Amino acid sequence: MSIIRRPSADRGREKISWLDSRHSFSFANYYDPRHMGFRNLRVINDDRVSPDAGFATHGHRDMEIISYVVEGALAHEDTTGGKGIIRRGDVQAMSAGTGVRHSEYNASQDEPVRFLQIWVIPTEAGLPAKYRQAHYSDESKTNQLRLLIEQDNDAITGDGSDGNALGINQDLKLYGSILEPGVTLSHSLAKGRGAWVQVVNGDITVNGQRLESGDGVAIEDVAELKIDAAAKSEFLLFDLA
């Protein structure tokens, strides 16, 4: 059994005039060979972008890119035709595949935006580029694990329609949850699978390991997770091959 905490304060950080970003894993100018990702999970950046600022058009390829908006509004546009404003509760999943260019800007001139940018290594290179987006209300995540992302297969549409999960080109399930104090959730892991839990806000305990806002934890060789909250808490759970 292995449960290794990644403290919020130990993450990499990039702070410039319009961006304050915390990196759970090595990214851009932050490099730590001990923290290059976990299984197929490669990047978790907790980004805060100032009003009327953001990431100008830039390119990606052969990566699955997920954005999870915590607060504010994020304007997105990409070369697959995906375009719009995503707000709290909105999740986007973009397969960069053979190549995509996109921009992400704070859609407000007055309020900051905070979102988690997540990169997942795809099953194979050279897959078609694709954009997907869906909304998952706070109510749908309260005191339960709400499936947000899972691998594309014939049983799901992969586009978030009718409350389905968004599709991704990797054997991964991503759950979101908002846990009230005193509530306990359980999640079983199949043999050979691992988990990463990322706390967005709050104070939770995962199999006896306390985690606070910004903390993450890598979990291996555990059959069942037990998660409880000491305060109202929001977190993401990655179930990984």
C-alpha positions as CSV (number, residue, x, y, z in Angstrom):
1,M,0.0,0.0,0.0
2,S,1.3,3.4,-0.9
3,I,-0.3,6.8,-0.2
4,I,2.0,9.7,-0.9
5,R,0.9,13.3,-0.2
6,R,1.9,16.1,-2.6
7,P,1.6,19.2,-0.3
8,S,0.2,22.4,-1.9
9,A,3.1,24.5,-0.7
10,D,5.7,22.2,-2.4
11,R,4.2,22.6,-5.9
12,G,6.0,24.6,-8.6
13,R,4.8,28.1,-9.1
14,E,4.8,30.6,-12.0
15,K,3.7,34.1,-11.0
16,I,3.7,36.9,-13.5
17,S,1.6,40.1,-13.9
18,W,-1.5,38.4,-15.1
19,L,-1.1,34.7,-14.0
20,D,-0.6,32.9,-10.8
21,S,-0.2,29.1,-11.5
22,R,0.7,26.2,-9.2
23,H,2.1,23.1,-10.8
24,S,1.6,19.7,-9.2
25,F,4.0,18.2,-11.8
26,S,6.9,19.5,-13.8
27,F,5.7,22.0,-16.3
28,A,7.3,24.8,-18.4
29,N,10.1,26.5,-16.3
30,Y,9.4,24.2,-13.3
31,Y,11.3,20.9,-13.4
32,D,11.5,18.3,-10.7
33,P,12.5,14.8,-11.7
34,R,10.6,13.4,-8.7
35,H,7.3,14.9,-10.0
36,M,6.9,14.2,-13.7
37,G,3.4,13.0,-13.4
38,F,1.5,10.0,-12.1
39,R,0.7,7.1,-14.4
40,N,-0.9,8.7,-17.5
41,L,-1.7,11.9,-15.6
42,R,1.0,14.4,-16.8
43,V,-0.1,17.9,-15.7
44,I,-2.3,19.5,-13.0
45,N,-2.0,23.3,-13.1
46,D,-4.1,25.4,-10.7
47,D,-4.3,28.6,-12.7
48,R,-5.6,32.0,-11.6
49,V,-5.8,34.5,-14.5
50,S,-6.4,38.3,-14.0
51,P,-9.3,40.1,-15.6
52,D,-9.1,40.7,-19.3
53,A,-5.9,38.6,-19.7
54,G,-5.0,35.1,-20.7
55,F,-3.1,32.6,-22.9
56,A,-2.7,33.8,-26.5
57,T,-3.2,31.3,-29.3
58,H,-0.7,28.4,-29.0
59,G,-0.4,24.8,-30.2
60,H,-0.6,21.3,-28.7
61,R,-0.5,17.8,-30.1
62,D,-0.8,14.3,-28.8
63,M,-2.3,15.2,-25.5
64,E,-5.7,15.0,-23.8
65,I,-6.4,18.4,-22.2
66,I,-9.1,19.0,-19.6
67,S,-10.2,22.3,-18.1
68,Y,-12.2,22.4,-14.9
69,V,-13.5,25.9,-14.0
70,V,-13.6,26.6,-10.3
71,E,-14.7,30.3,-10.4
72,G,-15.1,33.0,-12.9
73,A,-15.5,32.7,-16.7
74,L,-13.0,31.4,-19.2
75,A,-13.2,32.3,-23.0
76,H,-12.0,29.5,-25.2
77,E,-11.4,29.2,-29.0
78,D,-9.6,26.5,-30.9
79,T,-9.0,25.2,-34.4
80,T,-11.4,22.3,-34.1
81,G,-14.3,24.8,-34.1
82,G,-14.7,24.8,-30.3
83,K,-15.6,28.3,-29.1
84,G,-17.4,29.8,-26.1
85,I,-17.3,30.8,-22.5
86,I,-17.0,28.1,-19.8
87,R,-18.0,28.9,-16.2
88,R,-18.2,27.2,-12.9
89,G,-19.5,23.7,-13.3
90,D,-18.3,23.5,-17.0
91,V,-15.7,21.0,-18.0
92,Q,-14.0,20.8,-21.4
93,A,-12.0,17.9,-22.8
94,M,-9.9,18.6,-25.9
95,S,-8.0,15.9,-27.8
96,A,-5.0,17.7,-29.3
97,G,-4.2,14.6,-31.4
98,T,-2.7,15.5,-34.8
99,G,-2.5,19.1,-33.7
100,V,-4.7,21.9,-32.4
101,R,-4.2,25.6,-31.7
102,H,-6.3,27.4,-29.0
103,S,-6.5,30.4,-26.8
104,E,-7.9,30.8,-23.3
105,Y,-8.7,34.2,-21.8
106,N,-10.5,35.5,-18.7
107,A,-13.9,36.5,-20.1
108,S,-14.4,39.2,-17.4
109,Q,-12.9,42.6,-17.3
110,D,-13.5,42.8,-13.5
111,E,-13.2,39.3,-11.9
112,P,-10.4,36.8,-11.9
113,V,-10.9,33.3,-13.2
114,R,-9.6,30.1,-11.6
115,F,-9.4,26.8,-13.4
116,L,-7.5,23.5,-13.2
117,Q,-5.7,22.6,-16.4
118,I,-5.1,18.9,-16.7
119,W,-3.1,17.0,-19.3
120,V,-3.4,13.2,-19.8
121,I,-1.1,11.2,-22.1
122,P,-3.3,9.6,-24.8
123,T,-3.5,5.9,-25.7
124,E,-1.6,6.6,-28.9
125,A,-0.2,9.4,-31.0
126,G,-1.8,10.8,-34.1
127,L,-5.5,10.6,-33.1
128,P,-8.0,13.0,-34.5
129,A,-8.3,16.4,-32.8
130,K,-11.7,16.9,-31.0
131,Y,-13.4,19.3,-28.6
132,R,-16.1,18.4,-26.1
133,Q,-17.8,20.4,-23.3
134,A,-20.5,19.8,-20.7
135,H,-21.9,21.3,-17.5
136,Y,-22.1,19.4,-14.2
137,S,-24.0,21.4,-11.5
138,D,-22.8,21.6,-7.9
139,E,-25.9,19.7,-6.9
140,S,-24.9,16.7,-9.1
141,K,-21.5,16.5,-7.3
142,T,-22.7,17.1,-3.7
143,N,-22.0,14.2,-1.4
144,Q,-21.3,11.8,-4.3
145,L,-18.7,11.1,-6.9
146,R,-19.9,12.5,-10.2
147,L,-18.3,10.9,-13.3
148,L,-17.0,13.8,-15.5
149,I,-14.6,12.0,-17.9
150,E,-14.1,8.5,-19.1
151,Q,-12.5,6.6,-21.9
152,D,-14.4,6.7,-25.2
153,N,-16.2,3.5,-26.1
154,D,-19.3,2.3,-27.9
155,A,-21.5,2.6,-24.7
156,I,-21.2,6.4,-24.4
157,T,-21.5,9.4,-26.6
158,G,-18.4,11.0,-25.1
159,D,-19.9,14.5,-25.7
160,G,-21.6,15.1,-22.3
161,S,-25.1,14.9,-23.8
162,D,-27.9,13.7,-21.5
163,G,-25.6,13.9,-18.5
164,N,-23.1,11.5,-19.8
165,A,-19.4,11.8,-19.1
166,L,-17.1,13.5,-21.6
167,G,-14.9,11.1,-23.6
168,I,-11.1,10.9,-23.5
169,N,-8.5,8.8,-25.3
170,Q,-7.1,7.1,-22.3
171,D,-8.3,4.5,-19.7
172,L,-9.1,7.0,-17.0
173,K,-12.2,8.0,-15.0
174,L,-12.3,11.5,-13.5
175,Y,-14.8,12.2,-10.8
176,G,-15.8,15.5,-9.2
177,S,-17.2,15.9,-5.7
178,I,-18.4,18.5,-3.2
179,L,-18.4,16.9,0.2
180,E,-20.2,18.3,3.2
181,P,-18.7,18.0,6.7
182,G,-19.2,14.6,8.3
183,V,-20.0,12.8,5.0
184,T,-17.9,9.8,3.9
185,L,-17.6,8.5,0.4
186,S,-16.1,5.2,-0.7
187,H,-14.5,4.3,-4.1
188,S,-13.2,0.9,-5.1
189,L,-10.1,0.5,-7.2
190,A,-9.8,-2.5,-9.5
191,K,-6.6,-4.6,-9.2
192,G,-3.7,-2.8,-10.8
193,R,-5.3,0.6,-10.9
194,G,-4.1,3.7,-9.0
195,A,-5.7,7.0,-8.0
196,W,-4.8,10.6,-7.6
197,V,-7.0,12.9,-5.5
198,Q,-6.6,16.6,-5.9
199,V,-8.2,19.0,-3.4
200,V,-9.7,22.1,-5.0
201,N,-10.8,23.7,-1.8
202,G,-11.4,22.3,1.7
203,D,-10.1,19.8,4.2
204,I,-10.6,16.0,3.6
205,T,-9.1,12.8,4.8
206,V,-8.3,10.0,2.3
207,N,-7.6,6.6,4.0
208,G,-6.3,8.4,7.0
209,Q,-4.2,11.0,5.1
210,R,-5.3,14.6,5.7
211,L,-5.4,16.8,2.7
212,E,-6.1,20.6,2.5
213,S,-6.7,23.0,-0.3
214,G,-4.2,22.5,-3.2
215,D,-2.9,19.2,-1.8
216,G,-2.8,16.1,-3.9
217,V,-2.2,12.4,-3.1
218,A,-0.9,9.5,-5.2
219,I,-2.4,6.1,-4.2
220,E,-1.1,2.7,-5.2
221,D,-2.0,-0.9,-4.2
222,V,-5.2,0.1,-2.3
223,A,-8.5,-1.7,-3.0
224,E,-10.8,0.9,-1.5
225,L,-10.7,4.6,-0.9
226,K,-12.5,6.2,2.0
227,I,-12.9,9.9,1.9
228,D,-14.4,12.1,4.5
229,A,-14.6,15.9,5.0
230,A,-13.8,18.1,8.0
231,A,-15.2,21.1,6.2
232,K,-17.2,21.6,3.0
233,S,-14.7,20.5,0.4
234,E,-14.4,20.2,-3.4
235,F,-12.0,17.6,-4.9
236,L,-11.2,15.6,-8.1
237,L,-10.6,11.9,-8.1
238,F,-8.6,10.3,-10.9
239,D,-9.0,6.5,-11.3
240,L,-6.1,5.5,-13.5
241,A,-4.9,2.4,-15.4
